[in-house]
């Protein structure tokens, strides 16, 4: 219950104060990013994220973490160190079906998005 409340508070705080550098479309489970202003390489990386990461969780979880700098489930800092750790974790999960290049693409994208969000 505590994790749920923390997540809801984070969502409420970010719903109206999203950073201008990240164009977010939709809410809740339908939340996604608008990649039109991304560099070409990051657009390709976003395609990987949209395909692979949503097999286990919504993009909302990642977007909230990037916007706030806090992982919604654990409450831990979400920064470049965390993106690398999450990438390694996903690579080791047998059900993620992610290759090393796909993990690298998503980690690179999350780091790009963190810099765009001012984190």
C-alpha positions as CSV (number, residue, x, y, z in Angstrom):
1,X,0.0,0.0,0.0
2,X,2.9,2.4,0.8
3,X,4.5,1.8,-2.6
4,X,1.1,2.5,-4.2
5,X,0.8,5.8,-2.3
6,X,4.3,6.9,-3.2
7,X,3.7,6.1,-6.9
8,X,0.4,8.0,-6.9
9,X,2.0,11.0,-5.2
10,X,4.8,11.0,-7.8
11,X,2.3,10.7,-10.6
12,X,0.3,13.6,-9.2
13,X,3.4,15.7,-8.8
14,X,4.6,15.1,-12.3
15,X,1.2,15.3,-14.1
16,X,1.3,19.1,-14.2
17,X,5.0,19.7,-14.0
18,X,6.6,17.6,-16.8
19,X,9.8,19.1,-18.1
20,X,9.4,20.9,-21.4
21,X,12.2,18.8,-23.0
22,X,10.1,15.6,-22.8
23,X,6.9,15.6,-24.7
24,X,4.6,13.2,-23.0
25,X,1.4,11.9,-24.6
26,X,-1.4,10.2,-22.8
27,X,-1.9,9.2,-19.1
28,X,-1.6,6.1,-17.0
29,X,-1.0,2.9,-18.9
30,X,-1.4,4.8,-22.2
31,X,1.5,7.2,-21.4
32,X,4.2,7.4,-24.0
33,X,6.7,9.9,-25.3
34,X,6.5,11.9,-28.5
35,X,9.8,11.1,-30.2
36,X,9.4,13.7,-33.1
37,X,12.1,15.9,-31.7
38,X,14.5,13.0,-30.9
39,X,17.8,12.7,-32.9
40,X,17.5,9.8,-35.4
41,X,19.5,7.3,-33.3
42,X,17.3,8.0,-30.3
43,X,14.1,7.5,-32.4
44,X,15.4,4.0,-33.3
45,X,16.2,3.4,-29.6
46,X,12.7,4.5,-28.7
47,X,11.3,1.9,-31.1
48,X,13.2,-0.8,-29.2
49,X,12.0,0.5,-25.9
50,X,8.3,0.7,-27.1
51,X,8.6,-2.9,-28.3
52,X,10.7,-4.6,-25.6
53,X,10.0,-2.8,-22.3
54,X,6.2,-2.9,-22.5
55,X,6.2,-6.7,-22.4
56,X,6.7,-6.5,-18.6
57,X,5.6,-3.0,-17.6
58,X,4.1,0.2,-19.1
59,X,6.2,3.1,-20.4
60,X,4.6,5.2,-17.7
61,X,7.0,3.6,-15.1
62,X,10.0,4.6,-17.1
63,X,8.7,8.1,-18.0
64,X,7.8,8.9,-14.3
65,X,11.3,7.7,-13.3
66,X,12.9,10.0,-15.9
67,X,10.8,13.0,-15.0
68,X,11.2,12.7,-11.3
69,X,14.7,11.1,-11.0
70,X,13.1,8.5,-8.7
71,X,12.2,4.9,-9.5
72,X,8.4,4.7,-8.8
73,X,8.5,1.2,-7.4
74,X,11.6,1.2,-5.2
75,X,11.8,4.9,-4.5
76,X,15.6,4.8,-5.3
77,X,17.3,7.5,-7.3
78,X,16.9,7.1,-11.1
79,X,20.1,8.4,-12.7
80,X,22.8,7.2,-15.1
81,X,24.0,4.7,-12.6
82,X,20.5,3.3,-12.2
83,X,19.9,3.1,-16.0
84,X,23.0,0.9,-16.3
85,X,21.9,-1.3,-13.4
86,X,18.4,-1.7,-14.8
87,X,19.9,-2.5,-18.2
88,X,22.0,-5.3,-16.6
89,X,19.0,-6.5,-14.7
90,X,16.9,-6.7,-17.8
91,X,19.7,-8.5,-19.7
92,X,19.8,-11.2,-17.0
93,X,16.0,-11.7,-16.9
94,X,15.2,-14.7,-19.1
95,X,11.7,-13.5,-20.0
96,X,12.9,-10.1,-21.3
97,X,14.2,-11.6,-24.5
98,X,16.5,-8.6,-24.9
99,X,19.9,-8.7,-26.6
100,X,22.9,-6.7,-25.5
101,X,22.5,-4.2,-28.3
102,X,18.8,-3.8,-27.4
103,X,19.7,-3.2,-23.7
104,X,22.4,-0.7,-24.8
105,X,19.9,1.1,-27.0
106,X,17.4,1.5,-24.1
107,X,20.1,2.5,-21.6
108,X,21.4,5.1,-24.1
109,X,17.8,6.4,-24.7
110,X,17.1,6.6,-20.9
111,X,20.4,8.5,-20.4
112,X,19.5,10.9,-23.3
113,X,16.0,11.4,-21.8
114,X,17.5,12.1,-18.3
115,X,19.7,14.8,-19.8
116,X,16.7,16.3,-21.7
117,X,14.7,16.3,-18.4
118,X,17.5,18.1,-16.6
119,X,18.3,15.1,-14.3
